[in-house]
Amino acid sequence: MQCPECGSSHTRKNGKMRGKQNHICVACGRQFIDVYTAPKGYSDEIKATCLKMYVNGMGFRGIERVTGVHHTTVITWVRQVGEHLPDAYDPQTTPEVGELDELETFVRSKKQNLAVDSG
């Protein structure tokens, strides 16, 4: 086993961390493990699916239940994409066309029906 820092082969075992054997170089004092594997990430398809679900109105925890991707990971992806979006459009003139929601509300006074028992 060689030290990745100085190349020395004079190393010793230095305990275990998260199930992996640690080694320490006697020459330079660098601590290292045998084989380093980078953490696995999600594919671009899963990221795109989660972002599409968010854009279509699905909540973060709902996306987590469907895809199995943690909701804070989805929030991070949304923030990363949001940083690349342009700022909101600020028109200099008032638009000629407007859009109204189709929701109507009816407000009236509530009448109380009191049944009097003369029994």
C-alpha positions as CSV (number, residue, x, y, z in Angstrom):
1,M,0.0,0.0,0.0
2,Q,1.4,3.4,-1.0
3,C,0.6,6.8,0.4
4,P,-1.3,9.0,-2.1
5,E,0.5,12.1,-0.8
6,C,4.2,11.2,-0.7
7,G,4.2,7.7,-2.4
8,S,5.9,6.0,0.7
9,S,5.1,2.4,1.3
10,H,5.7,2.6,5.0
11,T,2.1,2.8,6.3
12,R,0.2,1.4,9.3
13,K,-3.4,0.6,10.0
14,N,-5.2,3.4,11.8
15,G,-8.6,2.1,12.9
16,K,-11.9,1.9,11.0
17,M,-14.4,4.5,10.0
18,R,-17.8,3.7,8.6
19,G,-16.7,0.1,8.0
20,K,-13.6,1.1,6.0
21,Q,-10.1,0.4,7.1
22,N,-8.0,3.6,7.6
23,H,-4.3,3.8,7.1
24,I,-1.7,6.4,8.1
25,C,1.5,7.1,6.4
26,V,4.5,7.0,8.8
27,A,6.5,9.4,6.6
28,C,4.1,12.3,6.1
29,G,1.2,11.5,8.6
30,R,-1.5,11.5,5.9
31,Q,-4.5,9.4,6.7
32,F,-6.3,7.6,3.9
33,I,-8.4,4.5,2.9
34,D,-7.7,1.7,0.5
35,V,-10.1,2.4,-2.2
36,Y,-12.2,5.5,-2.5
37,T,-15.5,5.3,-4.3
38,A,-17.3,8.6,-5.0
39,P,-20.9,8.7,-3.6
40,K,-23.5,7.7,-6.2
41,G,-25.8,10.4,-7.4
42,Y,-29.2,10.4,-9.1
43,S,-29.5,10.1,-12.9
44,D,-30.5,13.1,-15.0
45,E,-33.7,11.3,-15.8
46,I,-34.8,11.1,-12.2
47,K,-33.8,14.8,-11.7
48,A,-35.9,15.8,-14.7
49,T,-38.9,13.7,-13.6
50,C,-38.8,15.3,-10.1
51,L,-38.5,18.8,-11.5
52,K,-41.4,18.2,-13.9
53,M,-43.5,17.0,-11.0
54,Y,-42.7,20.1,-9.1
55,V,-43.5,22.4,-12.0
56,N,-46.8,20.6,-12.5
57,G,-47.8,21.4,-8.9
58,M,-46.8,18.4,-6.9
59,G,-45.5,19.0,-3.4
60,F,-42.0,18.1,-2.3
61,R,-43.1,15.3,0.1
62,G,-45.4,14.0,-2.6
63,I,-42.5,13.8,-5.0
64,E,-40.5,12.0,-2.3
65,R,-43.3,9.4,-1.8
66,V,-43.5,8.7,-5.6
67,T,-39.9,8.7,-6.6
68,G,-38.1,7.8,-3.3
69,V,-35.8,10.9,-3.6
70,H,-35.6,12.9,-0.3
71,H,-37.6,16.1,-0.3
72,T,-34.6,18.3,0.6
73,T,-32.7,16.9,-2.4
74,V,-35.6,18.0,-4.6
75,I,-35.6,21.4,-3.0
76,T,-31.9,21.7,-3.7
77,W,-32.4,20.8,-7.4
78,V,-35.2,23.4,-7.7
79,R,-32.9,26.1,-6.2
80,Q,-30.1,25.2,-8.6
81,V,-32.4,25.4,-11.6
82,G,-33.9,28.7,-10.2
83,E,-30.5,30.3,-10.1
84,H,-30.1,29.9,-13.9
85,L,-33.5,31.4,-14.7
86,P,-33.7,35.0,-15.8
87,D,-35.2,37.7,-13.5
88,A,-38.9,38.4,-13.8
89,Y,-40.0,40.5,-16.8
90,D,-40.7,44.1,-15.8
91,P,-42.6,45.8,-18.6
92,Q,-42.3,49.6,-19.1
93,T,-45.9,49.8,-20.3
94,T,-49.2,48.4,-19.0
95,P,-50.2,45.2,-20.7
96,E,-53.3,45.4,-22.9
97,V,-54.5,41.9,-22.1
98,G,-55.2,40.6,-18.6
99,E,-56.2,37.2,-17.3
100,L,-58.7,36.5,-14.6
101,D,-59.1,33.4,-12.6
102,E,-62.4,31.5,-13.0
103,L,-63.0,31.2,-9.3
104,E,-66.2,32.9,-8.1
105,T,-67.2,33.6,-4.6
106,F,-70.7,34.3,-3.3
107,V,-71.0,36.2,-0.1
108,R,-74.3,36.6,1.7
109,S,-75.6,37.0,5.2
110,K,-76.3,33.8,7.0
111,K,-79.9,33.5,8.2
112,Q,-80.4,31.5,11.4
113,N,-83.4,29.1,11.5
114,L,-84.5,28.8,15.0
115,A,-87.1,26.2,15.6
116,V,-89.1,27.1,18.7
117,D,-90.6,24.2,20.5
118,S,-93.9,25.2,22.1
119,G,-94.4,21.7,23.6
